Amino acid sequence: MSQKRILVTGASGCIGHYISEALIQETNHELYLLVRNPQKLQVDTQVRPGITVLQGDMQEIGQLADLLKTIDTAVLTATAWGGAATFDINVTKTLELLSYLDPDRCEQVIYFSTASVLDYNSQPLKEAGEIGTDYISSKYECLMRLSKLAIAPKVTEVFPTLVLGGDSNKPYSHSTSGIPEIAKYINIIRFLQADGSFHFIHGRDIATVVRYLIENPFQENAPRKLVLGQAQLTVNQAVEEVCAYLGKRIYFRIPLSLSLANLIIAVFNIRMAAWDRFCMNYRHFTYQSVINPASFGLPNYCATISDVLKISGVKGATN
């Protein structure tokens, strides 16, 4: 396998950690890991030669222009989740970085967006651009502008669904930190029924997919929009699986209707952002076609709710 020069931005984030670890341990590629604070990078970068940690900020990406011209594969996970710099980092500086890549040399860009900007058919969801949070709307805006770049035919857009992951050496994703709470309140949750569905994917499974894509880049003009997730789950299925894992029985279930939720919001004068209200009404953030390691004949690390609970340290009934 020929050696490639690979850039990973956001290497110290949850997804970035899993990708960096996989590329360090399972490949011999020359790696450039861009981080704002090298102390937050909890992977062994001394374990083999060919690993360079770049201390820098997306807002000063122009300082890496010369290096970027020599990159074979760019994996762009860096993102701002909110705050004044969100649009500058997620749109302006990301597009600037892409403009420095050499379309003749660079084999592939793996650009991380979020599945929240897509509808069921994996088409851009206009509400994401109009009423999304700063993070969501900036990702939508960047997606709209990517196709105009010279490097566009080499860009593989990946859209993770609900991201799980984190351990003692990696930052936890937003979703993972709430899992022990779900187990704590399952005695109440098990008697409720809700209309909604979702996908999830673990950071280690994302890294497996990214590594596969690096070794097997798509041909130009092939479909390059991949929603990353395990099989669709309804909220009720997820609750049933949690109960089965914890050995809790479900005797009856009370349906939670949307009209009841709206009544509670009105009675208690609860303020909801437009995007939150949209998500409450939309409810089914699911996609016709999702990609995970099994899509390429590779093993999944975390494919079921039982896997999620086990990995998150929640003890089951048989433990």
URDA-V85447 format. One record per residue. PSI is psi in degrees with one decimal (NA if undefined). NEAR is the number of other C-alpha atoms within 10 Angstrom. D_FIRST is the distance of its C-alpha to the first C-alpha in Angstrom with 1 decimal. Layout:
psi->PSI near->NEAR d_first->D_FIRST
psi->PSI near->NEAR d_first->D_FIRST
This chain:
psi->123.4 near->7 d_first->0.0
psi->146.1 near->6 d_first->3.8
psi->137.6 near->10 d_first->6.5
psi->155.1 near->18 d_first->9.1
psi->115.8 near->18 d_first->12.8
psi->130.4 near->24 d_first->14.1
psi->133.2 near->26 d_first->17.8
psi->117.0 near->25 d_first->19.5
psi->154.0 near->24 d_first->23.3
psi->33.9 near->24 d_first->25.7
psi->-20.3 near->31 d_first->23.5
psi->0.8 near->27 d_first->26.7
psi->178.6 near->22 d_first->27.8
psi->-58.1 near->24 d_first->27.5
psi->-42.4 near->28 d_first->24.6
psi->-38.2 near->27 d_first->23.0
psi->-48.1 near->27 d_first->23.3
psi->-41.3 near->24 d_first->21.5
psi->-45.5 near->25 d_first->18.5
psi->-44.6 near->30 d_first->18.4
psi->-45.2 near->18 d_first->18.7
psi->-42.9 near->17 d_first->15.9
psi->-33.9 near->22 d_first->13.4
psi->-47.4 near->22 d_first->14.9
psi->-27.6 near->13 d_first->15.0
psi->0.9 near->10 d_first->12.0
psi->170.1 near->15 d_first->9.1
psi->20.3 near->16 d_first->8.8
psi->155.3 near->17 d_first->9.3
psi->118.8 near->19 d_first->12.5
psi->138.8 near->23 d_first->15.1
psi->111.6 near->21 d_first->18.6
psi->112.4 near->25 d_first->20.9
psi->121.3 near->25 d_first->24.2
psi->150.7 near->23 d_first->27.2
psi->-40.4 near->16 d_first->30.9
psi->102.3 near->14 d_first->31.7
psi->-24.6 near->15 d_first->29.2
psi->-19.5 near->8 d_first->31.5
psi->-7.8 near->15 d_first->30.7
psi->103.7 near->23 d_first->27.0
psi->40.1 near->16 d_first->27.1
psi->151.8 near->18 d_first->23.6
psi->103.0 near->12 d_first->22.8
psi->1.0 near->18 d_first->21.2
psi->0.4 near->10 d_first->21.9
psi->-23.3 near->10 d_first->19.9
psi->162.0 near->10 d_first->17.0
psi->168.4 near->12 d_first->16.7
psi->18.1 near->14 d_first->15.4
psi->119.3 near->21 d_first->17.5
psi->123.9 near->14 d_first->20.4
psi->121.2 near->17 d_first->23.2
psi->115.1 near->18 d_first->25.1
psi->118.9 near->11 d_first->28.7
psi->174.8 near->17 d_first->29.9
psi->140.5 near->18 d_first->31.5
psi->-29.3 near->24 d_first->30.6
psi->-12.1 near->16 d_first->34.1
psi->36.9 near->12 d_first->33.2
psi->-23.4 near->17 d_first->29.8
psi->-25.3 near->14 d_first->31.1
psi->-18.1 near->12 d_first->30.6
psi->13.9 near->14 d_first->26.8
psi->-43.6 near->16 d_first->27.1
psi->-42.6 near->11 d_first->25.6
psi->-41.9 near->13 d_first->22.5
psi->-29.6 near->23 d_first->22.1
psi->-17.6 near->18 d_first->22.0
psi->3.8 near->16 d_first->18.7
psi->135.0 near->23 d_first->16.8
psi->-36.8 near->22 d_first->13.9
psi->130.9 near->24 d_first->14.4
psi->126.7 near->24 d_first->17.8
psi->109.1 near->24 d_first->18.8
psi->94.7 near->23 d_first->22.6
psi->-12.9 near->20 d_first->24.4
psi->135.6 near->24 d_first->27.3
psi->152.6 near->21 d_first->30.6
psi->130.6 near->19 d_first->34.3
psi->-12.3 near->15 d_first->36.2
psi->175.0 near->14 d_first->39.6
psi->177.5 near->9 d_first->41.9
psi->-30.1 near->9 d_first->42.8
psi->4.4 near->13 d_first->39.3
psi->-52.2 near->19 d_first->37.8
psi->-35.3 near->22 d_first->37.9
psi->-45.8 near->15 d_first->37.0
psi->-49.2 near->22 d_first->33.8
psi->-20.9 near->27 d_first->32.8
psi->-70.6 near->22 d_first->33.8
psi->-52.7 near->16 d_first->34.7
psi->-31.4 near->18 d_first->32.1
psi->-43.7 near->21 d_first->29.2
psi->-35.9 near->16 d_first->30.1
psi->-45.3 near->17 d_first->30.4
psi->-46.8 near->20 d_first->26.9
psi->-31.6 near->23 d_first->25.6
psi->-22.8 near->17 d_first->27.7
psi->-19.5 near->19 d_first->26.1
psi->145.3 near->24 d_first->22.5
psi->111.7 near->16 d_first->21.8
psi->-22.4 near->18 d_first->21.7
psi->-27.8 near->11 d_first->20.2
psi->-44.0 near->12 d_first->17.3
psi->120.2 near->21 d_first->16.8
psi->-40.0 near->21 d_first->14.5
psi->141.9 near->27 d_first->16.1
psi->127.5 near->26 d_first->18.8
psi->103.2 near->21 d_first->19.3
psi->124.4 near->21 d_first->23.1
psi->119.4 near->20 d_first->25.0
psi->-142.4 near->26 d_first->28.5
psi->142.5 near->20 d_first->30.7
psi->-17.2 near->26 d_first->31.8
psi->-16.6 near->23 d_first->35.4
psi->3.8 near->23 d_first->35.3
psi->151.6 near->21 d_first->34.9
psi->-174.1 near->19 d_first->37.4
psi->-33.3 near->14 d_first->37.1
psi->13.2 near->11 d_first->35.6
psi->30.0 near->19 d_first->33.0
psi->152.8 near->11 d_first->35.0
psi->133.2 near->17 d_first->36.1
psi->108.9 near->17 d_first->39.0
psi->-31.1 near->14 d_first->41.7
psi->-29.0 near->19 d_first->43.4
psi->-37.5 near->23 d_first->40.3
psi->-31.2 near->18 d_first->40.9
psi->-42.2 near->14 d_first->44.7
psi->7.1 near->15 d_first->45.5
psi->160.5 near->23 d_first->42.2
psi->170.3 near->17 d_first->42.0
psi->-41.8 near->20 d_first->40.8
psi->-50.9 near->19 d_first->37.3
psi->-49.1 near->24 d_first->37.3
psi->-31.0 near->23 d_first->39.0
psi->-37.1 near->27 d_first->36.7
psi->-37.7 near->26 d_first->33.6
psi->-45.9 near->26 d_first->35.5
psi->-43.5 near->18 d_first->36.4
psi->-41.2 near->17 d_first->32.8
psi->-40.8 near->17 d_first->31.7
psi->-29.1 near->12 d_first->34.5
psi->-13.5 near->12 d_first->33.5
psi->-40.4 near->19 d_first->29.7
psi->-15.4 near->12 d_first->30.2
psi->-5.6 near->9 d_first->32.1
psi->154.3 near->14 d_first->29.3
psi->-31.4 near->14 d_first->27.4
psi->-5.4 near->20 d_first->24.1
psi->-42.4 near->18 d_first->25.4
psi->-13.9 near->19 d_first->23.4
psi->-0.2 near->22 d_first->20.1
psi->124.3 near->25 d_first->21.7
psi->116.0 near->22 d_first->21.0
psi->124.4 near->20 d_first->24.1
psi->139.0 near->22 d_first->24.0
psi->88.7 near->22 d_first->27.4
psi->142.5 near->25 d_first->27.6
psi->-144.9 near->23 d_first->30.8
psi->116.1 near->21 d_first->32.6
psi->128.1 near->22 d_first->30.2
psi->155.3 near->25 d_first->30.7
psi->169.5 near->25 d_first->29.3
psi->147.2 near->22 d_first->30.0
psi->-164.1 near->13 d_first->31.0
psi->-20.6 near->7 d_first->32.4
psi->5.8 near->12 d_first->29.3
psi->143.2 near->19 d_first->28.7
psi->144.2 near->20 d_first->31.2
psi->143.8 near->18 d_first->32.7
psi->161.4 near->19 d_first->32.5
psi->-40.6 near->14 d_first->35.9
psi->-39.2 near->12 d_first->36.1
psi->-36.9 near->21 d_first->35.2
psi->-19.8 near->14 d_first->38.1
psi->-6.2 near->11 d_first->40.6
psi->-45.2 near->16 d_first->39.6
psi->-30.7 near->14 d_first->41.9
psi->-40.3 near->10 d_first->44.7
psi->-44.6 near->14 d_first->44.3
psi->-35.5 near->19 d_first->44.8
psi->-36.5 near->11 d_first->47.8
psi->13.2 near->10 d_first->49.5
psi->-25.8 near->16 d_first->48.6
psi->-27.5 near->14 d_first->52.3
psi->-47.1 near->9 d_first->53.2
psi->-35.0 near->18 d_first->50.2
psi->-19.0 near->20 d_first->50.4
psi->7.5 near->15 d_first->53.7
psi->150.0 near->16 d_first->52.5
psi->132.0 near->17 d_first->50.9
psi->149.4 near->17 d_first->49.0
psi->110.3 near->13 d_first->47.7
psi->159.1 near->16 d_first->44.1
psi->161.5 near->16 d_first->40.5
psi->172.6 near->19 d_first->37.1
psi->159.9 near->22 d_first->33.4
psi->163.9 near->23 d_first->31.5
psi->140.6 near->25 d_first->28.0
psi->147.8 near->28 d_first->26.9
psi->-35.2 near->24 d_first->24.7
psi->-34.6 near->23 d_first->22.3
psi->-33.9 near->29 d_first->21.9
psi->-44.7 near->26 d_first->21.4
psi->-38.0 near->22 d_first->18.5
psi->-43.6 near->22 d_first->16.9
psi->-44.5 near->21 d_first->17.4
psi->-42.8 near->21 d_first->16.1
psi->-39.6 near->18 d_first->12.8
psi->-44.4 near->14 d_first->12.6
psi->-35.6 near->16 d_first->13.6
psi->-42.1 near->20 d_first->11.1
psi->-20.9 near->12 d_first->8.2
psi->66.9 near->10 d_first->10.8
psi->143.7 near->18 d_first->13.0
psi->150.6 near->16 d_first->16.4
psi->152.6 near->12 d_first->17.8
psi->144.6 near->14 d_first->20.6
psi->3.0 near->10 d_first->23.9
psi->159.0 near->10 d_first->22.5
psi->127.3 near->10 d_first->24.3
psi->34.5 near->17 d_first->22.8
psi->106.3 near->14 d_first->25.4
psi->119.3 near->18 d_first->24.5
psi->122.2 near->24 d_first->27.1
psi->121.2 near->27 d_first->25.7
psi->159.7 near->27 d_first->28.0
psi->179.6 near->24 d_first->29.1
psi->149.7 near->18 d_first->31.9
psi->139.4 near->18 d_first->35.1
psi->137.1 near->18 d_first->37.7
psi->158.9 near->16 d_first->41.3
psi->-40.6 near->17 d_first->43.0
psi->-39.5 near->18 d_first->45.3
psi->-43.1 near->14 d_first->42.6
psi->-43.7 near->16 d_first->41.0
psi->-42.4 near->23 d_first->44.4
psi->-40.2 near->17 d_first->44.9
psi->-38.4 near->17 d_first->41.6
psi->-44.0 near->21 d_first->42.5
psi->-41.9 near->21 d_first->45.9
psi->-42.0 near->15 d_first->44.6
psi->-40.2 near->21 d_first->42.3
psi->-3.6 near->19 d_first->45.2
psi->32.0 near->12 d_first->47.8
psi->134.8 near->15 d_first->49.9
psi->149.1 near->12 d_first->52.1
psi->113.2 near->15 d_first->52.7
psi->-34.5 near->7 d_first->56.4
psi->166.3 near->10 d_first->56.7
psi->136.1 near->13 d_first->54.9
psi->121.0 near->11 d_first->56.4
psi->132.4 near->12 d_first->54.8
psi->106.4 near->12 d_first->53.9
psi->158.5 near->12 d_first->54.8
psi->-37.6 near->14 d_first->53.8
psi->-35.4 near->9 d_first->57.5
psi->-43.6 near->11 d_first->58.1
psi->-42.4 near->11 d_first->55.3
psi->-35.7 near->14 d_first->56.9
psi->-44.9 near->12 d_first->60.3
psi->-42.0 near->12 d_first->59.2
psi->-41.9 near->13 d_first->57.6
psi->-46.4 near->11 d_first->60.9
psi->-43.8 near->8 d_first->63.2
psi->6.9 near->8 d_first->61.4
psi->44.8 near->9 d_first->60.7
psi->127.7 near->10 d_first->57.0
psi->127.0 near->10 d_first->55.2
psi->136.1 near->10 d_first->51.9
psi->154.1 near->11 d_first->49.6
psi->-38.7 near->14 d_first->49.2
psi->-40.3 near->16 d_first->45.5
psi->-41.4 near->14 d_first->46.4
psi->-40.0 near->13 d_first->49.2
psi->-45.8 near->15 d_first->46.9
psi->-37.5 near->14 d_first->44.4
psi->-38.5 near->14 d_first->47.4
psi->-33.8 near->12 d_first->48.5
psi->-48.7 near->11 d_first->45.1
psi->-39.5 near->16 d_first->44.2
psi->86.9 near->19 d_first->41.4
psi->72.4 near->18 d_first->38.2
psi->161.9 near->26 d_first->36.3
psi->145.2 near->21 d_first->33.9
psi->-38.5 near->11 d_first->33.7
psi->121.3 near->14 d_first->30.0
psi->153.5 near->19 d_first->27.9
psi->136.6 near->20 d_first->24.2
psi->176.9 near->27 d_first->23.0
psi->-35.7 near->22 d_first->20.3
psi->-25.1 near->15 d_first->22.3
psi->-24.9 near->12 d_first->21.9
psi->17.5 near->12 d_first->18.3
psi->21.0 near->8 d_first->19.4
psi->154.4 near->13 d_first->18.5
psi->141.1 near->13 d_first->21.3
psi->142.0 near->19 d_first->23.5
psi->-38.2 near->19 d_first->24.7
psi->95.9 near->21 d_first->27.9
psi->-14.0 near->19 d_first->29.2
psi->165.8 near->17 d_first->33.0
psi->-35.8 near->18 d_first->35.9
psi->-43.2 near->19 d_first->36.3
psi->-44.2 near->13 d_first->32.7
psi->-48.8 near->21 d_first->33.6
psi->-42.5 near->22 d_first->36.8
psi->-48.8 near->15 d_first->35.4
psi->-30.8 near->17 d_first->32.6
psi->2.3 near->18 d_first->35.2
psi->14.2 near->12 d_first->37.4
psi->124.8 near->17 d_first->40.1
psi->134.2 near->14 d_first->41.8
psi->174.9 near->16 d_first->42.5
psi->-28.4 near->11 d_first->45.7
psi->-0.5 near->7 d_first->44.4
psi->NA near->8 d_first->42.8
